[in-house]
Amino acid sequence: MAAVPLFLLLMASSLSAVDRSTVLQPIEPIDLPPSIQQGVDMMYIDPEIAPSLKERDADLAEIAPGREPGTPVDMLTPVNPLYTELRRTLVRYQMNWSGLPDVQIPAGPMLKPGAKGERVSVLRERLGLKPGDAYDAELAKKVRAYQESHGIKADGVAGEATIQSLNLGPLRHERLIQINLERALRLPSVAEKGRYVVVDAGGARIYLFEDGKVLDSMKAIVGKPETATPMMAAKLRYASVNPYWNVPPELIQGLIAPKVIAGGVTYLEERGYEVFSDWTEEAQKLDPATVDWQAAAAGTSDIRVRQQPGGANSMGAIKFMMPNDFGIYLHDTPDKSGFQKDDRWISNGCVRVEDAKRLATWLFGDMPKGSDPKVEEKVDLAEPVPVYITYLTVGAGKDGAVFRKDPYSRDKELLARYFGAPAQTAALSLQR
């Protein structure tokens, strides 16, 4: 059965906006609307930022009926610059790698320069080199080029990660680029005026756009696999300066309560934590000594723990608020060390910003400051700025495609859904 073209599927469904005040209730699981194609589409919290994308998709249905997933469309309609970069990457990938023989390299020990034998012969065939059974300088150079283009440690040695990647087949990675083209197609085009933010949860990076051009970018820390940052779009409406941090329920249960049980309520006092009776705006502040912390550790308590503003607060100096039912927002952090690591999929779903002051200055003209460092204050944006959260597992590098990990395990299902690909696990244990 042929795959259903993505453009025939509804691109988005609007969610009702939540109250514009700070959301206090814990994050609850939210069912995705049936029109949302998980792993590709966004959910539009603010409906007014979606129509132009829907109209463009309708135009494509008329211009290119029967378009297959990932078929480039930037010659037919304006697209986002990230899309154009990926399309150029696809062309280069097709020229260099897609047409190579689809042969399987038998399992065995690592292959490296100086090796000989039948497995070396198959490796040479797979990479399109002249017949032979010697792992010579030509083969090492080709292996290194393949590794550089597929996100594998480029050492010219065909180890387990390289063999696994090659055995996925020559079309597998091309189709990954095509899936990411579909994701990038959901972003605003170069024709859209004004400012907006793109958060790429796949690359853990933030892009600042104005009038269709990238003006700046910075690293981000996004949700870990268990608390994946959702693909969504909403308007950033205000900032909370000197913010409180409402500790997620799972951290109250798994971290805060056990610490209090082990060390007493001084743990809370030293870190500026306050305890409230529940998650409503009418919640009563409690004396921590009267709280049943065993119940909190068991997850049977409704208490709310809040960290006061200050240098140790997990939200840092500012939160960038885009009200939504998921409780997702962008925020500063006092711990900058995480931005120096390759693994930046470690948050509880919200987006930590590498340089909050730079983002705030771009949004507000300057870094907003409250009148009292111990009091949270709301600072409205003169004009809300849309934020689009996407998920790109392939990027465009100066030498071609940059294949990333798939931390949220979305690509495997999409390959099967749109290309009828075998349910293979992408680059199982690739070294990064």
C-alpha positions as CSV (number, residue, x, y, z in Angstrom):
1,M,0.0,0.0,0.0
2,A,1.4,3.4,-1.0
3,A,2.3,5.9,1.7
4,V,-0.2,8.7,2.2
5,P,1.4,12.0,1.2
6,L,1.9,14.2,4.2
7,F,0.4,17.3,2.5
8,L,-2.9,15.5,2.4
9,L,-2.9,15.1,6.1
10,L,-4.2,18.0,8.2
11,M,-1.2,19.9,9.4
12,A,-2.4,21.3,12.7
13,S,-5.1,21.6,15.2
14,S,-5.6,24.6,17.4
15,L,-5.6,24.2,21.2
16,S,-7.5,26.7,23.3
17,A,-5.2,29.1,25.0
18,V,-4.9,28.9,28.7
19,D,-5.4,31.7,31.1
20,R,-2.6,34.3,30.5
21,S,-1.6,34.2,34.2
22,T,1.2,31.9,35.4
23,V,0.1,28.3,35.3
24,L,0.4,26.7,38.7
25,Q,-1.1,23.3,38.2
26,P,1.3,20.4,37.5
27,I,1.9,19.3,34.0
28,E,-0.7,16.6,33.1
29,P,-0.6,14.2,30.1
30,I,-2.5,15.8,27.2
31,D,-3.9,13.7,24.3
32,L,-2.8,14.9,20.9
33,P,-5.6,16.0,18.6
34,P,-6.3,13.3,15.9
35,S,-5.2,15.5,13.1
36,I,-1.7,15.9,14.5
37,Q,0.8,13.6,12.8
38,Q,3.1,12.9,15.6
39,G,6.8,13.4,14.9
40,V,6.1,15.8,12.0
41,D,3.4,18.4,12.8
42,M,3.1,21.1,15.4
43,M,0.2,21.9,17.7
44,Y,-0.8,25.5,17.4
45,I,-1.7,26.9,20.8
46,D,-2.4,30.3,19.3
47,P,-4.5,29.6,16.2
48,E,-3.6,33.0,14.5
49,I,0.0,31.9,13.9
50,A,-1.1,28.8,11.9
51,P,-3.2,29.9,8.9
52,S,-0.4,30.9,6.5
53,L,1.1,27.4,6.8
54,K,-2.2,25.7,6.2
55,E,-2.8,27.9,3.1
56,R,0.6,27.0,1.7
57,D,-0.1,23.3,2.2
58,A,-3.4,23.7,0.4
59,D,-1.6,25.5,-2.5
60,L,1.0,22.6,-2.7
61,A,-1.9,20.1,-3.0
62,E,-3.1,22.0,-6.0
63,I,0.3,22.6,-7.6
64,A,1.8,19.2,-6.9
65,P,-0.9,16.6,-6.6
66,G,0.4,13.3,-5.4
67,R,3.6,14.7,-4.0
68,E,5.6,12.1,-2.1
69,P,6.9,12.8,1.4
70,G,10.1,14.8,1.4
71,T,9.8,15.9,-2.2
72,P,11.5,19.3,-2.4
73,V,9.0,22.2,-2.9
74,D,11.2,25.3,-2.5
75,M,11.0,25.9,-6.3
76,L,7.2,26.0,-6.0
77,T,6.6,28.0,-2.8
78,P,8.5,30.1,-0.3
79,V,10.0,28.0,2.6
80,N,12.0,28.5,5.7
81,P,15.8,28.9,5.3
82,L,16.3,25.8,7.4
83,Y,14.3,23.9,4.8
84,T,16.5,25.3,1.9
85,E,19.6,24.2,3.7
86,L,18.2,20.7,4.2
87,R,17.2,20.5,0.5
88,R,20.7,21.3,-0.6
89,T,22.0,18.7,1.8
90,L,19.6,16.2,0.3
91,V,20.9,16.9,-3.2
92,R,24.5,16.5,-2.1
93,Y,23.7,13.3,-0.2
94,Q,22.0,11.8,-3.3
95,M,25.1,12.6,-5.4
96,N,27.6,11.2,-3.0
97,W,25.9,8.2,-1.2
98,S,22.4,7.3,-2.3
99,G,23.3,5.5,-5.5
100,L,25.9,3.1,-3.9
101,P,25.3,-0.7,-4.0
102,D,22.9,-2.1,-1.4
103,V,24.9,-5.0,0.0
104,Q,25.2,-6.2,3.5
105,I,28.6,-6.5,5.2
106,P,28.8,-9.7,7.2
107,A,29.3,-9.4,11.0
108,G,32.8,-9.7,12.2
109,P,35.7,-7.9,13.9
110,M,36.6,-4.3,13.2
111,L,38.1,-3.6,9.8
112,K,41.0,-1.2,9.6
113,P,43.9,-0.3,7.2
114,G,46.0,-3.3,6.5
115,A,43.2,-5.8,6.7
116,K,42.3,-8.2,3.9
117,G,39.6,-10.7,3.1
118,E,36.1,-11.2,1.9
119,R,34.5,-8.7,4.3
120,V,36.9,-6.0,3.0
121,S,35.8,-6.9,-0.5
122,V,32.2,-6.4,0.4
123,L,33.0,-3.1,2.2
124,R,34.7,-1.8,-0.9
125,E,31.7,-2.8,-3.0
126,R,29.3,-1.1,-0.6
127,L,31.2,2.1,-0.8
128,G,31.4,2.0,-4.6
129,L,35.2,1.4,-4.9
130,K,37.0,-0.9,-7.4
131,P,37.1,-4.6,-6.6
132,G,39.8,-5.8,-4.3
133,D,40.3,-7.4,-0.9
134,A,42.8,-4.9,0.7
135,Y,41.9,-2.2,3.2
136,D,44.2,0.4,1.5
137,A,44.5,4.2,1.8
138,E,41.7,4.7,-0.8
139,L,39.2,2.6,1.3
140,A,40.3,4.3,4.5
141,K,39.6,7.7,2.9
142,K,36.2,6.7,1.7
143,V,35.3,5.2,5.1
144,R,36.3,8.5,6.8
145,A,34.2,10.5,4.4
146,Y,31.2,8.3,5.1
147,Q,31.7,8.6,8.8
148,E,32.0,12.4,8.6
149,S,28.7,12.6,6.6
150,H,26.8,10.2,8.9
151,G,27.6,11.5,12.4
152,I,30.1,8.8,13.3
153,K,33.6,9.2,14.7
154,A,35.7,9.8,11.7
155,D,38.7,7.6,12.2
156,G,38.8,5.7,8.9
157,V,38.2,2.4,10.8
158,A,35.1,0.4,9.9
159,G,34.0,-0.6,13.4
160,E,30.6,-1.8,14.7
161,A,29.0,1.7,14.4
162,T,30.1,2.2,10.8
163,I,29.1,-1.3,9.7
164,Q,25.7,-0.9,11.4
165,S,25.1,2.4,9.6
166,L,26.2,1.0,6.2
167,N,24.0,-2.0,6.6
168,L,20.9,0.2,7.0
169,G,21.1,0.7,3.3
170,P,21.9,3.6,0.9
171,L,18.3,5.0,1.0
172,R,17.8,5.0,4.7
173,H,19.7,8.2,5.4
174,E,18.2,9.9,2.3
175,R,14.8,9.2,3.7
176,L,15.8,10.6,7.1
177,I,16.6,13.9,5.3
178,Q,13.2,13.8,3.5
179,I,11.4,13.3,6.9
180,N,13.2,16.4,8.2
181,L,12.3,18.3,5.1
182,E,8.6,17.7,6.0
183,R,9.3,19.0,9.5
184,A,11.0,22.1,8.2
185,L,8.1,22.7,5.8
186,R,5.9,23.4,8.8
187,L,8.1,26.4,9.8
188,P,7.3,30.0,8.6
189,S,8.6,30.8,5.1
190,V,11.1,33.6,4.1
191,A,8.1,35.6,2.9
192,E,6.8,36.0,6.5
193,K,7.6,39.3,8.0
194,G,8.3,40.1,11.7
195,R,10.2,38.3,14.4
196,Y,9.8,34.7,15.6
197,V,11.8,32.0,17.4
198,V,12.5,28.5,16.3
199,V,13.5,25.9,18.9
200,D,15.0,22.8,17.3
201,A,14.6,20.1,19.9
202,G,16.4,17.6,17.7
203,G,19.5,19.8,17.5
204,A,19.1,21.4,20.9
205,R,19.4,24.8,19.4
206,I,17.5,28.1,19.3
207,Y,17.2,30.4,16.2
208,L,16.1,34.0,16.2
209,F,14.4,35.0,13.0
210,E,13.4,38.5,11.6
211,D,11.8,39.0,8.2
212,G,12.7,35.5,7.1
213,K,16.4,35.6,8.0
214,V,18.3,34.0,10.9
215,L,19.8,36.9,13.0
216,D,21.2,34.8,15.8
217,S,21.3,31.4,17.3
218,M,22.4,29.7,20.6
219,K,22.4,26.3,22.3
220,A,19.5,25.0,24.2
221,I,18.8,22.3,26.7
222,V,15.6,20.4,26.0
223,G,13.5,17.6,27.4
224,K,14.9,14.2,28.1
225,P,13.2,11.2,26.3
226,E,10.8,10.6,29.2
227,T,9.7,14.3,29.2
228,A,10.1,15.1,25.6
229,T,9.7,18.8,24.6
230,P,6.6,18.8,22.4
231,M,6.4,20.0,18.8
232,M,4.2,23.1,19.2
233,A,3.8,26.7,18.3
234,A,2.7,29.5,20.7
235,K,3.1,33.2,21.2
236,L,5.7,34.4,23.7
237,R,3.8,37.1,25.5
238,Y,5.7,38.1,28.6
239,A,8.7,37.4,30.8
240,S,8.8,36.6,34.5
241,V,11.8,38.5,36.0
242,N,13.3,37.0,39.2
243,P,11.0,34.0,38.8
244,Y,9.8,31.4,41.3
245,W,10.3,27.8,40.3
246,N,7.4,25.5,40.9
247,V,9.1,22.1,41.3
248,P,7.5,19.5,39.1
249,P,5.6,16.8,41.0
250,E,7.9,14.0,39.9
251,L,10.9,15.9,41.4
252,I,9.1,16.5,44.6
253,Q,8.5,12.8,44.9
254,G,11.9,11.6,43.6
255,L,14.3,14.3,44.9
256,I,12.9,16.9,47.3
257,A,10.9,14.5,49.7
258,P,13.7,12.0,50.0
259,K,16.2,14.8,50.8
260,V,14.0,16.2,53.5
261,I,13.4,12.7,55.0
262,A,17.2,12.1,55.1
263,G,18.3,15.5,56.2
264,G,15.4,17.4,57.7
265,V,13.7,20.6,56.7
266,T,17.0,22.6,56.7
267,Y,17.4,21.1,53.2
268,L,14.5,23.3,52.1
269,E,15.6,26.4,54.1
270,E,19.1,26.3,52.7
271,R,17.9,26.2,49.1
272,G,15.0,28.7,49.4
273,Y,12.2,26.3,49.0
274,E,8.6,27.0,50.2
275,V,5.8,24.5,50.6
276,F,2.1,25.1,49.8
277,S,-1.0,23.0,50.3
278,D,-1.8,22.5,46.7
279,W,-1.4,23.8,43.1
280,T,-4.3,26.4,43.1
281,E,-3.8,30.1,43.4
282,E,-5.6,29.9,46.8
283,A,-3.0,27.5,48.2
284,Q,-1.9,28.0,51.8
285,K,1.7,28.3,52.7
286,L,2.7,25.4,55.0
287,D,5.2,24.9,57.8
288,P,7.5,22.2,56.2
289,A,7.8,20.5,59.6
290,T,4.0,19.7,59.5
291,V,4.1,18.1,56.1
292,D,3.9,14.3,55.6
293,W,7.1,13.9,53.6
294,Q,6.7,10.1,53.5
295,A,3.4,10.6,51.6
296,A,5.2,13.1,49.3
297,A,7.9,10.6,48.6
298,A,5.2,8.0,47.8
299,G,3.5,10.4,45.4
300,T,0.2,10.5,47.4
301,S,0.5,14.1,48.5
302,D,-0.8,17.2,46.6
303,I,1.7,19.6,48.1
304,R,3.5,22.2,45.9
305,V,7.1,23.1,46.5
306,R,8.3,26.5,45.2
307,Q,11.8,27.8,45.0
308,Q,12.2,31.5,45.8
309,P,13.9,34.0,43.4
310,G,17.7,34.2,43.8
311,G,21.0,33.0,42.4
312,A,20.4,29.4,43.1
313,N,16.9,29.3,41.5
314,S,16.7,26.7,38.7
315,M,14.9,29.3,36.5
316,G,17.8,31.7,36.7
317,A,17.0,35.4,36.3
318,I,14.2,35.2,33.8
319,K,11.5,33.0,32.3
320,F,10.1,33.6,28.8
321,M,6.4,32.7,29.0
322,M,4.2,31.4,26.1
323,P,1.1,30.2,27.9
324,N,0.0,26.7,27.0
325,D,-1.5,23.6,28.5
326,F,1.8,21.8,28.5
327,G,3.5,24.2,30.9
328,I,6.3,24.6,28.4
329,Y,8.4,27.8,28.4
330,L,12.0,29.1,27.8
331,H,14.1,30.0,30.8
332,D,17.5,31.0,32.1
333,T,19.5,28.7,34.3
334,P,22.3,29.3,36.9
335,D,24.2,26.2,35.7
336,K,25.8,26.9,32.3
337,S,27.9,23.7,32.3
338,G,25.3,21.7,30.5
339,F,25.6,23.8,27.4
340,Q,29.2,22.6,26.9
341,K,28.0,18.9,26.7
342,D,26.9,17.0,23.6
343,D,24.0,15.5,25.5
344,R,21.6,18.4,26.0
345,W,18.4,16.3,26.2
346,I,18.1,16.4,30.0
347,S,15.3,18.8,31.1
348,N,11.8,18.1,32.2
349,G,10.4,19.4,29.0
350,C,11.0,23.2,29.2
351,V,13.8,24.9,27.2
352,R,16.9,26.2,28.9
353,V,18.5,29.1,27.1
354,E,22.3,29.4,26.8
355,D,22.3,33.2,26.8
356,A,19.1,34.5,28.4
357,K,20.3,38.1,28.5
358,R,21.0,38.0,24.7
359,L,17.5,36.6,24.0
360,A,15.9,39.1,26.4
361,T,17.7,42.0,24.7
362,W,16.5,40.8,21.3
363,L,12.9,40.6,22.6
364,F,12.7,43.6,24.8
365,G,15.5,45.9,23.7
366,D,17.2,45.3,27.0
367,M,17.3,42.8,29.9
368,P,14.2,43.4,32.0
369,K,14.9,44.1,35.7
370,G,12.5,43.9,38.5
371,S,12.2,46.4,41.3
372,D,13.0,43.8,44.0
373,P,15.3,40.8,43.3
374,K,13.3,38.7,45.8
375,V,9.9,39.3,44.1
376,E,8.8,37.8,40.8
377,E,7.5,40.4,38.3
378,K,5.7,40.1,35.0
379,V,7.0,42.2,32.1
380,D,4.8,42.1,29.0
381,L,6.1,42.2,25.5
382,A,4.9,45.1,23.5
383,E,4.1,42.7,20.7
384,P,4.0,38.9,21.2
385,V,6.6,36.9,19.3
386,P,5.7,33.4,18.0
387,V,7.8,30.4,19.1
388,Y,7.9,27.3,16.9
389,I,9.3,24.1,18.5
390,T,10.3,21.6,15.9
391,Y,12.5,18.4,15.9
392,L,15.2,18.1,13.3
393,T,17.3,14.9,13.5
394,V,19.3,15.9,10.4
395,G,21.2,19.2,10.1
396,A,23.1,20.9,7.3
397,G,26.8,21.1,7.9
398,K,29.5,22.7,5.8
399,D,30.5,19.4,4.4
400,G,27.0,17.9,4.0
401,A,24.4,16.2,6.1
402,V,24.8,16.1,9.9
403,F,22.9,13.0,11.1
404,R,22.0,13.3,14.8
405,K,20.7,11.0,17.4
406,D,16.9,10.5,17.5
407,P,16.5,11.0,21.3
408,Y,12.7,10.9,21.2
409,S,12.7,7.8,18.9
410,R,10.3,9.3,16.3
411,D,12.1,8.6,13.1
412,K,11.7,4.8,13.0
413,E,7.9,4.9,13.0
414,L,7.9,7.7,10.4
415,L,10.1,5.8,8.0
416,A,7.7,2.9,8.2
417,R,4.7,5.0,7.9
418,Y,5.7,7.1,4.9
419,F,8.2,4.9,3.0
420,G,7.2,1.4,4.0
421,A,10.7,1.0,5.4
422,P,11.5,-2.0,7.6
423,A,11.2,-1.2,11.3
424,Q,14.9,-0.9,11.9
425,T,16.5,1.0,14.8
426,A,18.4,4.0,13.5
427,A,22.1,3.7,13.9
428,L,21.7,1.6,17.1
429,S,24.9,2.4,18.9
430,L,26.6,4.9,16.7
431,Q,29.5,6.7,18.3
432,R,28.9,10.5,18.2
